[in-house]
Amino acid sequence: MTERYRSREPRVAALILVGIGVLLGFDRHAVESAVKPVAQAQQAVDRRSVWDGVYTAQQAARGQMQYEYSCGRCHQQELQGDSSRDIPPLNDEGFLKYWNGRSVKELFDLTTKTMPADGPASLRASSYLDVLAYILQMNQFPSGGDELDSERLDRIVIEKTP
């Protein structure tokens, strides 16, 4: 069974338990509060770090090409940004200072809504994911066996250290 479906199993089971409890006449809120710790525990298990290899090298290579075409003219080739034009860095301490402890989903959402500056939300979701993989690679986070996908971004945390 794929990771995508495996991660849904506890949530589906929790919904079934709530449904059964309601059908049997139990107080819905009591059932939900009993099931909530199970769902929270599953979220903790599903949590990943950028240090866990959350993108592939191939995805980062595609992201580099997209970055050079769409992002590099403002954020520079080495992702250092341009403080004279108020363009933030996408690497090293400047990037980590702002994004440490936040989810990759937050970065994805901001990027898809505001970038590129001359055409916000103009790329396909897969292109934004590829660029994020490239940004992670340029920040020295290791690659892995699975590509970034939009369904699990909220469970991946950007961290300075593992």
Rosetta silent file (secondary structure, phi, psi, omega in degrees, C-alpha in Angstrom):
SEQUENCE: MTERYRSREPRVAALILVGIGVLLGFDRHAVESAVKPVAQAQQAVDRRSVWDGVYTAQQAARGQMQYEYSCGRCHQQELQGDSSRDIPPLNDEGFLKYWNGRSVKELFDLTTKTMPADGPASLRASSYLDVLAYILQMNQFPSGGDELDSERLDRIVIEKTP
SCORE:     score description
SCORE:     0.000 S_00000001
   1 L     0.000  138.265 -177.211    0.000    0.000    0.000 S_00000001
   2 L   -74.365  160.335 -179.666    1.374    3.439   -0.894 S_00000001
   3 H   -60.890  -35.214 -178.744    2.273    6.042    1.694 S_00000001
   4 H   -57.395  -46.710 -178.700   -0.508    8.269    0.378 S_00000001
   5 H   -80.124  -34.803 -179.925   -3.218    5.774    1.309 S_00000001
   6 H   -61.281  -37.639 -178.780   -1.487    4.439    4.420 S_00000001
   7 L   -70.195  -18.562  179.448   -1.468    7.932    5.946 S_00000001
   8 L   -87.462  -19.628 -174.785   -5.254    8.153    5.483 S_00000001
   9 H   -53.832  -49.809 -179.151   -6.065    4.852    7.244 S_00000001
  10 H   -62.955  -35.667  179.226   -6.135    6.240   10.823 S_00000001
  11 H   -67.707  -41.762  178.296   -8.290    9.197    9.751 S_00000001
  12 H   -63.377  -44.271  178.819  -10.738    6.932    7.963 S_00000001
  13 H   -61.043  -40.944  179.242  -10.880    4.634   10.991 S_00000001
  14 H   -63.529  -42.542  178.187  -11.522    7.631   13.245 S_00000001
  15 H   -63.921  -39.474  177.739  -14.376    8.806   11.030 S_00000001
  16 H   -62.820  -44.407  178.779  -15.898    5.338   11.022 S_00000001
  17 H   -61.701  -40.927  177.717  -15.722    5.196   14.827 S_00000001
  18 H   -63.304  -44.677  179.459  -17.406    8.596   15.107 S_00000001
  19 H   -60.495  -45.240  178.930  -20.118    7.467   12.684 S_00000001
  20 H   -63.039  -43.733  179.443  -20.748    4.232   14.578 S_00000001
  21 H   -60.927  -41.638  178.556  -20.864    6.094   17.872 S_00000001
  22 H   -65.566  -43.548  179.108  -23.406    8.570   16.511 S_00000001
  23 H   -61.448  -34.582  179.908  -25.536    5.741   15.055 S_00000001
  24 L   -82.139   -1.589  175.659  -25.521    3.977   18.418 S_00000001
  25 L    92.438    7.872  176.502  -26.705    7.143   20.103 S_00000001
  26 L   -72.883  153.624  176.886  -23.473    8.177   21.790 S_00000001
  27 L   -63.607  122.159 -176.907  -22.794   11.850   22.163 S_00000001
  28 H   -55.678  -43.603 -177.934  -20.917   12.871   19.003 S_00000001
  29 H   -65.760  -35.591  177.417  -18.610   15.253   20.877 S_00000001
  30 H   -65.722  -42.167  179.124  -17.698   12.562   23.406 S_00000001
  31 H   -65.405  -45.725 -179.826  -16.841   10.156   20.582 S_00000001
  32 H   -62.012  -40.061 -179.530  -14.835   12.798   18.716 S_00000001
  33 H   -69.299  -28.024  176.492  -12.898   13.740   21.849 S_00000001
  34 H   -74.241  -32.067 -177.488  -12.064   10.082   22.451 S_00000001
  35 H   -85.060  -25.541 -175.294  -10.831    9.670   18.863 S_00000001
  36 H   -54.241  -44.992  178.903   -8.920   12.982   18.726 S_00000001
  37 H   -59.538  -33.004  178.246   -5.792   11.720   20.573 S_00000001
  38 H   -65.085  -45.678  179.889   -5.487    8.891   18.027 S_00000001
  39 H   -64.174  -41.033  178.939   -5.585   11.364   15.143 S_00000001
  40 H   -65.079  -39.968  178.155   -3.047   13.638   16.879 S_00000001
  41 H   -63.550  -39.131  178.837   -0.704   10.712   17.493 S_00000001
  42 H   -65.942  -39.296  178.066   -0.932    9.765   13.818 S_00000001
  43 H   -62.449  -39.210  178.420   -0.095   13.334   12.784 S_00000001
  44 H   -64.198  -38.169  178.433    2.991   13.225   15.000 S_00000001
  45 H   -68.323  -39.109 -179.092    4.057    9.962   13.344 S_00000001
  46 H   -72.672  -17.740 -177.688    3.433   11.434    9.873 S_00000001
  47 L   -61.084  135.075  178.101    5.498   14.538   10.686 S_00000001
  48 E  -131.050  161.750  177.036    8.693   14.733    8.696 S_00000001
  49 E  -112.292  157.542  174.708   11.625   17.075    8.564 S_00000001
  50 H   -62.684  -14.192  177.514   13.404   18.471    5.534 S_00000001
  51 H   -80.861   -5.520 -177.065   16.319   16.378    6.824 S_00000001
  52 H   -90.582   10.457 -179.846   14.370   13.174    6.022 S_00000001
  53 L    69.431   66.989 -171.470   14.946   13.320    2.258 S_00000001
  54 L   -97.360    4.466  177.524   11.564   14.682    1.188 S_00000001
  55 L  -141.021  167.754  176.875   12.373   15.376   -2.484 S_00000001
  56 L  -105.466  158.338  176.565   14.335   13.601   -5.224 S_00000001
  57 H   -61.770  -36.031  178.615   17.483   14.755   -6.978 S_00000001
  58 H   -64.750  -39.419  178.619   15.581   14.540  -10.290 S_00000001
  59 H   -65.801  -41.767  178.122   12.883   16.831   -8.954 S_00000001
  60 H   -63.951  -35.992  177.914   15.503   19.333   -7.793 S_00000001
  61 H   -64.615  -42.083  175.340   17.133   19.233  -11.262 S_00000001
  62 H   -63.787  -40.069  179.696   13.792   20.113  -12.857 S_00000001
  63 H   -63.440  -36.017  178.311   13.374   22.793  -10.207 S_00000001
  64 H   -62.699  -44.059  178.781   16.742   24.305  -11.046 S_00000001
  65 H   -62.084  -43.896  178.976   15.713   24.753  -14.676 S_00000001
  66 H   -66.534  -40.559  178.807   12.406   26.332  -13.645 S_00000001
  67 H   -59.252  -47.715 -178.344   14.160   28.506  -11.044 S_00000001
  68 H   -60.444  -35.952 -178.638   16.639   29.824  -13.603 S_00000001
  69 H   -78.262  -42.919 -170.542   13.790   30.712  -15.950 S_00000001
  70 H  -104.786  -25.492 -168.592   11.267   32.127  -13.452 S_00000001
  71 L  -118.345  -31.678 -170.435   13.059   33.078  -10.236 S_00000001
  72 H   -60.663  -31.065 -177.764   16.756   33.693  -10.830 S_00000001
  73 H   -65.253  -26.730  178.416   16.449   37.184  -12.279 S_00000001
  74 H  -101.930  -47.832 -175.615   15.166   38.481   -8.930 S_00000001
  75 H   -85.489   -0.776  177.111   16.418   36.000   -6.320 S_00000001
  76 L    74.492  160.555 -174.885   19.814   35.658   -8.079 S_00000001
  77 L   -65.348  -33.236 -179.819   21.543   32.523   -9.331 S_00000001
  78 L   -96.507   14.503  177.700   22.827   31.450   -5.907 S_00000001
  79 L    65.841   18.813 -174.395   19.458   32.196   -4.274 S_00000001
  80 L   -79.506   -8.572 -179.503   21.011   35.004   -2.246 S_00000001
  81 L    73.018 -169.740  179.991   18.244   37.527   -2.994 S_00000001
  82 E  -148.558   98.168 -175.828   18.854   41.250   -3.340 S_00000001
  83 H   -63.912  -27.227  179.363   18.517   43.340   -0.194 S_00000001
  84 H   -68.362  -22.766  177.617   18.725   46.595   -2.189 S_00000001
  85 H  -110.566   12.088  178.559   15.462   45.607   -3.925 S_00000001
  86 L    60.153   39.334  177.902   13.928   43.977   -0.814 S_00000001
  87 E  -105.694  115.755 -173.541   14.127   40.493   -2.364 S_00000001
  88 L   -70.413  151.918  174.841   14.676   37.870    0.351 S_00000001
  89 L   -73.001  152.533  177.939   17.311   35.151    0.139 S_00000001
  90 L  -114.086   17.495  179.457   16.181   31.582   -0.455 S_00000001
  91 L  -144.939  167.666  173.608   19.248   29.958    1.045 S_00000001
  92 H    56.031 -150.408 -172.560   21.453   29.789    4.082 S_00000001
  93 H   -62.623  -37.818 -179.886   20.842   31.751    7.267 S_00000001
  94 H   -60.935  -40.903  178.395   18.569   34.365    5.746 S_00000001
  95 H   -71.089  -48.980 -175.709   16.164   31.706    4.537 S_00000001
  96 H   -67.112  -32.051  179.092   16.408   29.529    7.646 S_00000001
  97 H   -60.029  -40.659 -178.530   15.981   32.460   10.019 S_00000001
  98 H   -82.049  -40.242 -170.758   12.532   33.141    8.580 S_00000001
  99 H   -95.997   -8.978 -179.511   11.377   29.593    7.743 S_00000001
 100 L   -56.137  127.119  178.762   12.794   27.566   10.662 S_00000001
 101 L    87.008   -4.117  179.673    9.974   25.672   12.369 S_00000001
 102 L   -99.653  162.653 -177.941    7.459   26.372    9.627 S_00000001
 103 E   -85.689  156.015  175.596    5.978   23.850    7.223 S_00000001
 104 H   -65.039  -27.389  176.896    6.925   23.411    3.594 S_00000001
 105 H   -62.102  -39.771  178.056    3.202   23.952    2.888 S_00000001
 106 H   -61.884  -42.915  177.857    3.486   27.511    4.177 S_00000001
 107 H   -64.367  -44.181  178.795    6.397   28.123    1.805 S_00000001
 108 H   -60.086  -47.941 -178.313    4.486   26.477   -1.063 S_00000001
 109 H   -61.088  -45.742  179.211    1.368   28.563   -0.398 S_00000001
 110 H   -62.111  -45.331 -178.040    3.310   31.831   -0.252 S_00000001
 111 H   -63.787  -45.857 -177.476    5.263   30.963   -3.386 S_00000001
 112 H   -67.528  -29.365 -178.427    2.246   29.906   -5.422 S_00000001
 113 H   -84.586  -25.088 -171.048    0.281   33.024   -4.475 S_00000001
 114 H  -121.526   -8.157 -174.195    3.023   35.614   -4.938 S_00000001
 115 L  -122.703  153.525  -12.794    5.637   34.279   -7.369 S_00000001
 116 L   -64.357  155.493 -173.953    6.959   35.021   -9.845 S_00000001
 117 L   -57.774  -33.000 -179.119    6.512   38.694   -9.001 S_00000001
 118 L   -89.071    4.178  177.989    5.614   39.586  -12.578 S_00000001
 119 L  -168.022   62.931 -178.269    3.042   36.769  -12.836 S_00000001
 120 L   -53.152  142.139  177.337    1.892   35.366   -9.485 S_00000001
 121 L    61.116   27.016 -175.980    0.281   31.922   -9.577 S_00000001
 122 L   -93.780   -7.513 -179.543    1.259   31.522  -13.219 S_00000001
 123 L   -98.869  161.775  173.038    3.101   28.199  -12.910 S_00000001
 124 L   -71.218  153.708  178.576    1.712   24.687  -12.590 S_00000001
 125 H   -56.915  -38.983  179.794    1.670   23.252   -9.072 S_00000001
 126 H   -63.363  -33.366  177.720    4.253   20.667  -10.138 S_00000001
 127 H   -68.663  -41.187  176.405    6.617   23.459  -11.220 S_00000001
 128 H   -62.825  -40.922  177.996    6.314   25.157   -7.840 S_00000001
 129 H   -62.666  -41.238  178.404    7.027   21.812   -6.138 S_00000001
 130 H   -62.792  -42.649  178.496   10.094   21.321   -8.326 S_00000001
 131 H   -63.392  -41.173  177.537   11.388   24.798   -7.436 S_00000001
 132 H   -61.794  -39.486  176.832   10.862   24.057   -3.741 S_00000001
 133 H   -60.491  -41.987  178.006   12.873   20.847   -4.161 S_00000001
 134 H   -64.014  -41.953  177.919   15.675   22.909   -5.708 S_00000001
 135 H   -61.864  -43.141  177.749   15.524   25.415   -2.839 S_00000001
 136 H   -62.132  -42.278  178.673   15.769   22.557   -0.323 S_00000001
 137 H   -61.773  -44.190 -179.052   18.732   21.114   -2.223 S_00000001
 138 H   -67.782  -17.946  175.438   20.494   24.492   -2.291 S_00000001
 139 L   -94.452   12.940  175.071   20.023   24.689    1.484 S_00000001
 140 L    69.743   20.800  173.144   21.895   21.382    1.827 S_00000001
 141 L   -81.290  138.086 -174.038   18.879   19.301    2.831 S_00000001
 142 L   -71.398  150.773  173.601   19.325   15.729    1.567 S_00000001
 143 L   -83.692  169.026 -179.814   17.342   14.228   -1.270 S_00000001
 144 L  -144.830 -155.788 -175.527   15.431   10.979   -0.886 S_00000001
 145 L   -96.488  -10.791 -178.376   13.336    8.488   -2.787 S_00000001
 146 L  -118.162  140.569  175.887   10.006   10.339   -2.926 S_00000001
 147 L   -76.508  153.109  170.472    9.168   13.566   -4.684 S_00000001
 148 L   -60.673  137.671  172.767    7.554   16.450   -2.868 S_00000001
 149 L  -138.135  153.125 -171.985    3.827   16.349   -3.435 S_00000001
 150 L   -64.706  -20.583 -177.770    1.159   18.793   -2.377 S_00000001
 151 L   -74.440  -21.608 -176.602   -0.684   16.279   -0.174 S_00000001
 152 L  -118.070    8.069 -177.903    2.045   15.950    2.443 S_00000001
 153 H   -60.852  -34.135 -177.741    3.634   19.409    2.507 S_00000001
 154 H   -69.626  -14.739  179.908    1.835   20.381    5.708 S_00000001
 155 H   -99.118    1.193 -179.687    3.574   17.512    7.542 S_00000001
 156 E  -105.759  123.243 -175.954    7.101   18.517    6.477 S_00000001
 157 E  -105.727  136.460  174.711    8.850   20.983    8.763 S_00000001
 158 L   -83.412  124.110 -178.431   11.774   23.205    7.788 S_00000001
 159 L  -135.544  141.825  177.524   14.435   22.913   10.479 S_00000001
 160 L   -62.764  -43.197 -177.520   17.948   24.312   10.812 S_00000001
 161 L  -131.130  151.772 -179.235   19.275   21.111   12.311 S_00000001
 162 L   -68.225    0.000    0.000   18.035   17.529   12.344 S_00000001
